[in-house]
Amino acid sequence: MKAFASTLILLFGFTLTISSQQLKENGTAVTEIVPEGWSFEVANGDLNKDGRLDMVILTYPNFSEHLKVRDDGYVYNFNQPLLAIYFREPSGNYHLWKSYDNVVPARENEYISIDATLNITLRGTLEIGISEFSSAGSWQTSSSKYTFRYQNEDFFLIGKDEECMSRNSGERTIVSENYLTHKQQRITDNVFDDKVKRKEKWSKLERRPLQRMGEKTLAVEY
């Protein structure tokens, strides 16, 4: 009975240790906010037009149950990435506005790597880039860039850019969509052969309500 009780205490304690590993709601720097051992990307810029540089963090937890070590020591991280937006206060402190565990996709297997990037433009829009690279079974390399703007007290998707290229043939397609002007630009060319004529086509997009951040997981859709 004592052994069983001790086991429960150990398990409970382990659970507390895991659950305590989370982003802090406040801090003066990213290193104060992200738990030790978590990898992260960070971007700074004025998102809400108050004259202060805000911060967006994309971080990857390192919970062992979602890690896989290859024979050569390389570690696959299948943990769900977290995206967190921090507004800067007059005191200089960063305060968590909102965090998402469903915006950036997690890696699902060993053969397709998923990379994500962050950028805040001078206009204060947040760009989230998602790219895929397949080490087996496909010559295709694809990437998408999603542009969000803070308005009406939330972040809305106002544009998307996608690029798909075949690494063996050089054929490339670039699609850019603007959800404010409701226009799409589509370009096809060949990065290996300058003799292939570049083609460009414009079309109208159906008018739809702007998508809020967090309504769906971002992905390479082309």
C-alpha positions in Angstrom: 0.0 0.0 0.0 2.9 2.3 0.9 4.6 1.5 -2.4 1.4 2.3 -4.3 1.0 5.6 -2.5 4.6 6.5 -3.2 4.1 5.7 -6.8 1.1 8.0 -7.0 3.0 10.8 -5.3 5.8 10.4 -7.8 3.4 10.4 -10.8 1.5 13.4 -9.4 4.8 15.2 -8.9 5.9 14.4 -12.4 2.6 15.7 -13.7 3.1 19.0 -11.8 6.5 19.3 -13.3 5.3 18.9 -16.8 2.3 21.3 -16.4 4.5 24.0 -14.8 6.5 24.2 -18.1 4.6 27.0 -19.8 5.0 30.5 -21.1 4.9 33.2 -18.5 2.3 35.9 -18.8 4.7 38.8 -18.1 8.3 39.5 -18.6 10.9 42.1 -19.8 12.5 39.8 -22.3 11.8 36.6 -24.2 14.3 34.7 -22.1 12.2 35.5 -19.0 9.0 34.2 -20.7 10.0 31.0 -22.5 10.9 27.9 -20.3 14.5 26.9 -20.3 15.3 24.3 -23.0 12.5 25.3 -25.4 13.6 26.6 -28.8 11.9 29.7 -30.1 11.6 32.3 -32.8 10.8 35.9 -31.9 9.7 39.1 -33.8 9.3 42.6 -32.6 7.2 45.4 -34.0 4.3 47.7 -33.2 1.2 45.6 -33.8 -1.5 47.7 -32.1 -0.2 51.2 -33.2 0.5 52.5 -29.7 4.1 53.5 -30.5 5.6 50.6 -28.5 7.4 47.5 -29.9 5.3 44.4 -29.2 6.6 40.8 -29.3 5.5 37.6 -31.0 7.0 34.3 -29.9 6.9 31.0 -31.7 8.2 28.3 -29.3 8.7 24.6 -29.4 8.3 22.7 -26.2 10.7 19.8 -25.4 8.4 17.4 -23.6 10.2 14.0 -23.9 7.1 12.0 -24.9 7.0 13.9 -28.2 10.7 13.6 -29.0 12.4 10.9 -31.0 16.2 10.4 -31.2 17.7 9.1 -34.4 20.5 6.6 -34.3 23.0 9.4 -35.2 21.7 11.5 -32.3 19.5 13.9 -34.3 16.3 14.7 -32.4 12.9 14.9 -34.1 10.6 17.3 -32.2 6.9 16.4 -32.6 5.7 18.7 -29.9 2.9 21.2 -30.8 4.4 24.6 -31.4 2.9 27.5 -29.4 2.4 31.0 -30.9 2.1 33.8 -28.3 1.5 37.5 -28.8 2.7 40.0 -26.2 1.8 43.7 -26.1 4.3 46.0 -24.5 3.1 48.2 -21.6 4.2 51.7 -20.8 6.4 50.3 -18.1 8.4 48.4 -20.7 7.0 45.0 -19.5 5.6 42.5 -22.0 2.1 41.2 -21.2 0.5 38.2 -22.8 -2.4 39.1 -25.1 -3.2 35.6 -26.3 -1.5 32.3 -27.0 -2.4 29.7 -29.6 -1.7 26.0 -29.8 -3.4 25.4 -33.1 -1.9 28.1 -35.5 1.4 26.5 -36.5 1.3 22.8 -37.5 3.4 20.3 -35.6 5.8 17.9 -37.4 4.0 14.6 -38.0 6.7 12.3 -39.4 10.4 11.9 -39.9 10.3 12.5 -43.7 8.6 15.9 -44.0 10.1 18.8 -42.0 8.1 21.9 -41.2 9.7 25.2 -40.6 8.0 28.4 -39.5 9.2 32.0 -39.5 8.0 35.3 -38.0 8.2 38.8 -39.2 6.5 42.1 -38.2 6.6 44.7 -41.0 7.0 48.4 -40.6 3.3 48.7 -41.1 2.7 46.5 -38.1 1.4 43.4 -39.9 2.4 40.0 -38.7 3.8 37.6 -41.3 3.9 33.9 -40.5 5.8 31.7 -42.9 5.3 27.9 -43.2 7.5 25.8 -45.4 7.7 22.0 -46.0 10.6 19.9 -47.3 10.3 16.3 -48.1 13.4 14.2 -47.7 11.8 11.2 -49.5 9.0 10.5 -51.9 8.6 14.0 -53.5 10.6 16.6 -55.4 8.3 19.4 -54.4 9.2 22.2 -52.1 6.4 24.4 -50.9 6.0 27.5 -48.7 3.2 29.8 -47.6 3.2 33.2 -46.0 0.2 34.4 -44.0 -0.3 38.1 -43.3 -2.3 39.2 -40.2 -3.3 42.6 -39.1 -4.6 43.7 -35.7 -7.9 45.4 -36.0 -11.2 45.5 -34.1 -9.4 44.0 -31.1 -8.2 40.8 -32.9 -5.9 39.6 -35.6 -7.3 39.0 -39.0 -5.9 37.3 -42.1 -5.5 39.9 -44.8 -3.3 38.1 -47.3 -1.6 34.9 -48.3 1.4 34.2 -50.6 2.3 30.6 -51.7 5.2 29.2 -53.7 5.7 25.7 -55.0 8.7 24.5 -56.9 9.8 21.2 -58.3 13.5 20.6 -57.4 14.1 18.3 -60.4 12.4 20.3 -63.2 12.6 23.9 -61.8 8.9 24.5 -62.5 7.5 27.1 -60.1 4.1 28.5 -59.3 3.6 31.6 -57.1 0.1 32.6 -55.9 -0.6 35.8 -54.0 -4.0 36.6 -52.6 -5.1 39.9 -51.0 -8.3 39.6 -49.0 -8.7 43.4 -48.7 -8.7 44.1 -52.4 -10.2 40.6 -53.2 -7.6 40.0 -56.0 -5.3 37.0 -56.8 -2.1 37.0 -58.8 -0.8 33.8 -60.2 2.7 33.5 -61.7 4.3 30.4 -63.4 7.9 30.2 -64.5 11.0 28.0 -64.4 13.9 28.8 -62.1 16.3 26.6 -64.1 15.4 27.7 -67.6 15.2 31.4 -68.6 13.8 30.4 -71.9 10.5 29.4 -70.3 8.2 32.4 -70.6 7.0 33.8 -67.3 3.2 33.9 -67.2 1.1 36.1 -65.0 -2.7 36.0 -64.4 -4.9 38.1 -62.3 -8.4 37.1 -61.0 -11.0 38.2 -58.5 -11.6 36.4 -55.2 -15.0 35.8 -53.7 -15.8 38.3 -50.9 -15.8 36.6 -47.6 -15.5 37.7 -43.9 -11.8 37.9 -42.8 -10.6 34.9 -41.0 -9.5 35.4 -37.4 -6.2 34.0 -36.2 -6.8 30.7 -34.5 -9.8 29.7 -36.6 -7.7 27.2 -38.5 -4.2 25.7 -38.5 -1.9 27.4 -41.0 -0.5 25.0 -43.6 1.2 24.8 -47.0 -2.0 24.5 -49.1 -0.7 24.5 -52.7 
